[in-house]
Amino acid sequence: MANRPETIAYLLEQLHATGDISARPMFGGHTLYADGKVVALIVEDKLFVRATPGGRAHIGEGIEAPAYKGAKPSFLVSADQWDDAAWLCRLIRVTAAELPAPKPQKAKPRQAKPSKP
């Protein structure tokens, strides 16, 4: 099942104070980026935030679950918690601060055009 567009719009609206936040469709769900870092996945209208020590301290007793089969466990943030924008923004900021900067993508080598006979 895909995410509903209103779910993505609501989360982005709640997180606008976080700064550079965006979502892109990927893997049958959406990937949530903060400052260019992958901080969460949205799968089947559920928010899975990457597990970090700071995030764990912020959440307290939270539920961890994989976003999809074979994925590492992430914090499953209930839809009830989405309404607290300040709490949600803090979780995303803390998580992003603990993640490494994305690696620069390597330029793809250009293929030589075949010469005309």
N, C-alpha and C positions, 0 to 999 in steps of 0.2 A: 504494500500500500504506500502510495506517495504522500508527502506532506501536503497539507492544505495551504494554499497561498496566504490565507489569513493568519496561520500559525507563524509563518516566517515573518510576515509584516509586523505582527504583534511583538515578537521577540526583538526584532530590530528597533522598533519604536521604544521598547522598554530599555534597550541597551544604548540608545543614542548618546547618552552622557558618558559612555565609556571612551569615546574618541573614535578612532579609525576602526569601525566595525562593519563587516559585510558578510553576506552569505552567498554561497554558490552551490548550484545543484551538483551533486557527485554521489556516486555509489548507490543510487536509488534513494538518496536522502539529500540533505544539504550539509555543507561544511561551513562552520562559523569561524570567521577570522577576526582577530583583534590585533592591530598593528602588524598585519601580515603573517601572524602566527595562527596555526590551527589550534583553537582553544576548545572547540566542541563540535559535536555532530548532532543533527536533528534528523531523527529517523522515526517514521510513523507517528509524527507529531509528538515525539518525546525528545527531551533535551538531555544529552549525554556530555558532560563537561569533563575534559581530561583530568585525571587524578594527579594532584600535586600535593606536597605537604602543606603548603599555605591554604590551598582549597579545602583540604581536610580540616584544618584548624578553623576555617571560616564556617564550614558546614556543620561540624560537630558529628553527631551520629547521623550519617547519611547512608543511602542505599548505593551500592556499587553494582553495576551490571555491564555486560558488553553491549555495545550498540548494535552489533550483528555477530553472527556466528564466527568465531575465530578472532574477534577483536579483543584488545586488552580491556579490562574492566574500567569503566568511567563512572563518575558520579551521576546518578540518575536524578535529575532535578524535577520534582513534581510540578505540575501545572499550577498548583496553588501557590507555589513560591515565585512564579513568574510575575505575579502582581506586585511584589515588593521590588520595585525597580532599583532602589538604592542597594538592597541586599544582593540582587542579581548582578548589578554593575560591579560591585566590590568583588564578588566571586570571579567574574571574568577578568578584572584587572589583576587580582592576585595570581590567578592561573597564568595569564599572559606574562607577567613579570618573572615567573619561574621557568618559563620555557625558553629554549635557545632560539636565537634569531634564525629565520629560514636561510637555508644555504642558497647562494646564488645559482640560478640555473645555467647550465653550460649551453653555449651556443651550439646549435646543430651544425655539423660540417656540411658545407654545400657540396652537392654532387656535381661532378663535371658533366657538362652537356656533351652528348655524343657528337663527334665531329661528322660533318657531312661528307659523303664520299665524292 
